[in-house]
Structures are given as structure tokens and as C-alpha cells.
Amino acid sequence: MRAHTDQSKIARGRWGEDLAARFYERRGYTVLDRNWRSPRGELDLVLELDGTIVFSEVKARRTARYGSPAEAVGPDKQRRIRLLGLDWLHAHGLGRRTTRFDVVAITGVEIKLYEGAF
């Protein structure tokens, strides 16, 4: 049973990331990376708009029964994403750039963008 649940979460995560990527692209963003990994963890989406690099954490849930998906991005997760953002910039030789950290919360088919969430 657990393997099925894990597969469902993975599939929902991919679906949410696909939806979020299209959401950003319709607004003029360029997707630079998806599911980029380092020893610290993974960045869901890395995007660019007008010279600003955007690191976006995507959270998708079927319902809001257990709260907003954005609530799952607490202080520890935020700190890790900031460090991953630095890792990504370093790995791509970009040094000091204007950056932003977003959260995309997807509940059912509703998308909410928290621009500059942290």
C-alpha cells in the first residue's frame, strides 16, 4: 500500500510542477531548470524573467483539507531552498544575481503564486 501512496505523491508532484512551469511560461518566464539536484536536495523550478533568477518551490495537494500547500514550506525548508539557490548559481557560474524565491501552491486545479514568498 505504501508504494502506491508514494507513487501517487510522485505523480502529483510531477503534475504540479508541469502545471506551475506552464503557468510561469504563460507569464513570460523562461524555465532554466527543473528538478535540479545537489547534495543538499532539489529545486523544483528555476526560472528567469528580465534578468531575475526565480527559484520556485511547488506544492500540490488534491484538497485543502490539511491546509494550504504553501504551509508546507516552513523556515527549515526555506533555508534549504536558499542554500540550494546559491548552489545552483555557483554551479552555473552566475555569481551574484538578482534572485527571488517563490512558492506555487496548487489545490485541486487552483494555482496560487506567492511571489517573493521568502
N, C-alpha and C positions, 0 to 999 in steps of 0.2 A: 504494500500500500504506500509506503514512504517513497519508493522510487517513482510511482505515478505522480504523487504530490510534488516531488522535486522537479519532474519533467514538466508538470503544469506551470510551476513557477518560472522555470527557464523559458518556456514558450511564451508566457505572459510578459516576461521581461523583454524578450526579443520583439514581440508585437508592440510593446510600449515604446521601445527605442526606435523602431521603424516609424511609428506614428509621430513621435517627437521630432525625428530627423526631417520628415516631410513638413511638419508644422514650421520648423525653422526655415527650411528651404523656401517655402512659400512667402516668407518674410524677407527674403534676400540674403540669408546666411549661406555660407559655404561650409559644408561638412568636411573637416580636415581629417578626422579620425573617429573610429567607433570601436568601443571595447578595447581601448589601448591599455596594455598591462605593463606593470613594473613589479618589482618585489613587494612594494607597499600595497598593491591592489590594482583596481581597474577604474578607468574613466569611461563613463558611458558614451558621452559625445564630446568631441572637441570641434568647435566651430569658429568661424571668423566673420566679422561684419565691420566694414570700414576701419580695418586695422586693429580692432579689438579681438583678442582671443577669448572665447567663451568656453568654459568648462561646465557642462550641464549634467547634473545627476537626474536620472529619470526613474520615477517610482510609479508603478501601475498596480491598481487594485480593481477587483471586479465591483466592489461596493464600498461605501464609506462606513460600513458597519463598525469597523475598528478604528475610525478616524481617518483624517486626510492622509494620503500617501506622503505628503510633504513632511508630516510629523515624524516620519521615519529617518529624516536627515537631521539628527541631533548634533550636538557640539563635537563629539568624537568623530563622527562621520565627516563633518565639515572640515575638521583639522586634517584628516587623512586626504580628503579631496584637494585641499590647498597644497599639501605636500606633493600629491600626485601631479598637480598642475605645474609645480616647479620642476618636477622630474621630466614632464613632457616638454616643457620649454627648453630645458637643458639638453635632452635627447635630440631635439630638433635644431639645436644651435641658435635659438631665438633670443636668449638672454632676457634683458629687461623689455617687457612689452606691456601694453595696457591690457589688463585681464578683467574678467568678470566671472562670477560663479552663480549659475542659475540652478533652479530646481524646476523640473517639469513634473507635475502631479496629474496622473491620469486615473480617473474614477469612471469605470464603465467606458463610455466613449467621450466623456468630458475632459478637455485638456485645460489645465491652468498653469500658466507660466509665472514663476516667481523670479523675475529678472533681478539680478544682483542680490540674491537671497542671503548671501553671507560674504 
